Amino acid sequence: PNGVDPTIFRPLAQSAARVSLAFPADTPLIVSVARLAPEKALHLLLHAVSHLQNPNVQLRVIGNGPLRQRLLKLTRRLRLETQVQFLGEASRARIAQWLAAADLFALSSLHEGDPVVIREALACGTPVVAPKVGGIPEIISEPRYGLLCEANDSLQLARALETALSASWDRAILTNYGQQHTWDDVATKALALMQKAV
């Protein structure tokens, strides 16, 4: 499994993170960090946001890739210009700020391995909404960490986002869980397995 750097992805009060980003305190915020590439299926996330009942929900997408212009065009076609912003590349420290500021971290991928960004979101105390692909169900192994939906289904993703936005999440539980998977912990467990195999 991947790990997180706890010196960067660590607990930060949501209110403080929003102040640092000049983001409104009472506006629902979904953050996604992904390469703008076909396998990340960000068009599904845009369609899901267009189905949300609350038109005030904001989506911030961090990352770049070959589909940037196509996704910007889809954003305009869905009339989401006031809700969605593509922020481009960002430093890991800046990503940590956005994750701490968010109400939810969301992925819409068609394929995944063990997404480090999910572990980073959890380490910041942010619940996750993501499809049941690759190693994601192993990370989001309990409902208190986030919600899973079927892949390649924007309506299911929208329903999961709605449910998660209206739920009460214990950020301390999320942070404690996320902080259990540091790179040092992963290396220690890997070394133990190698020593047992010798």
Backbone hydrogen bonds, N-H to C=O, Kabsch-Sander energy under -0.5 kcal/mol:
donor,donor_aa,acceptor,acceptor_aa,energy
4,V,181,H,-1.7
8,I,5,D,-1.7
9,F,5,D,-2.7
10,R,8,I,-1.1
12,L,124,C,-0.5
17,A,13,A,-2.5
18,R,14,Q,-2.3
19,V,15,S,-2.0
20,S,16,A,-2.2
21,L,17,A,-1.2
22,A,18,R,-0.5
22,A,19,V,-1.1
23,F,18,R,-2.8
27,T,24,P,-0.8
30,I,58,Q,-3.0
31,V,104,L,-2.3
32,S,60,R,-2.5
34,A,32,S,-0.5
34,A,62,I,-2.2
36,L,64,N,-1.5
37,A,35,R,-2.4
40,K,37,A,-1.5
41,A,37,A,-0.6
41,A,38,P,-1.5
44,L,41,A,-1.6
45,L,41,A,-0.8
46,L,42,L,-2.2
47,H,43,H,-2.4
48,A,44,L,-2.4
49,V,45,L,-2.4
50,S,46,L,-2.0
51,H,47,H,-0.9
51,H,48,A,-0.9
52,L,48,A,-0.6
52,L,49,V,-1.1
57,V,54,N,-1.3
58,Q,28,P,-2.8
59,L,83,Q,-3.0
60,R,30,I,-2.3
61,V,85,Q,-2.5
62,I,32,S,-3.0
62,I,60,R,-0.5
63,G,61,V,-0.5
63,G,88,G,-1.7
67,L,36,L,-2.7
68,R,65,G,-1.5
71,L,67,L,-2.6
72,L,68,R,-2.3
73,K,69,Q,-2.2
74,L,70,R,-2.1
75,T,71,L,-2.3
76,R,72,L,-1.9
77,R,73,K,-2.3
78,L,74,L,-2.4
79,R,76,R,-1.2
80,L,75,T,-2.8
83,Q,80,L,-1.9
84,V,80,L,-2.5
85,Q,59,L,-2.1
87,L,61,V,-3.0
87,L,85,Q,-0.7
88,G,61,V,-0.6
88,G,63,G,-0.5
95,I,91,S,-2.6
96,A,92,R,-2.3
97,Q,93,A,-1.6
98,W,94,R,-2.2
99,L,95,I,-2.6
100,A,96,A,-2.3
101,A,97,Q,-1.9
102,A,98,W,-1.3
103,D,29,L,-2.7
104,L,29,L,-1.5
105,F,127,P,-2.5
106,A,31,V,-2.4
107,L,129,V,-2.1
110,L,39,E,-2.9
111,H,39,E,-1.0
118,I,115,P,-1.0
119,R,115,P,-1.1
120,E,116,V,-2.2
121,A,117,V,-2.3
122,L,118,I,-2.3
123,A,119,R,-2.2
124,C,120,E,-1.2
124,C,121,A,-0.6
125,G,122,L,-1.8
126,T,121,A,-2.4
128,V,145,Y,-1.5
129,V,105,F,-2.6
130,A,147,L,-2.0
132,K,149,C,-2.3
133,V,131,P,-2.0
135,G,113,G,-2.9
136,I,133,V,-2.0
138,E,135,G,-0.7
139,I,135,G,-1.2
139,I,136,I,-0.8
140,I,136,I,-2.9
141,S,139,I,-1.8
145,Y,142,E,-2.1
146,G,142,E,-0.6
147,L,128,V,-2.5
149,C,130,A,-1.5
153,D,150,E,-0.5
157,L,153,D,-2.1
158,A,154,S,-2.4
159,R,155,L,-2.3
160,A,156,Q,-2.3
161,L,157,L,-2.4
162,E,158,A,-2.6
163,T,159,R,-2.5
164,A,160,A,-2.6
165,L,161,L,-2.6
166,S,162,E,-1.4
167,A,163,T,-0.6
167,A,164,A,-0.7
169,W,167,A,-0.5
171,R,169,W,-1.0
174,L,170,D,-1.9
175,T,171,R,-2.6
176,N,172,A,-2.6
177,Y,173,I,-2.2
178,G,174,L,-2.8
179,Q,175,T,-2.8
180,Q,177,Y,-1.3
181,H,178,G,-1.3
183,W,4,V,-1.6
186,V,182,T,-2.4
187,A,183,W,-2.6
188,T,184,D,-2.4
189,K,185,D,-2.4
190,A,186,V,-2.4
191,L,187,A,-2.5
192,A,188,T,-2.1
193,L,189,K,-2.1
194,M,190,A,-2.2
195,Q,191,L,-2.6
196,K,192,A,-2.0
197,A,193,L,-1.6
198,V,194,M,-1.1
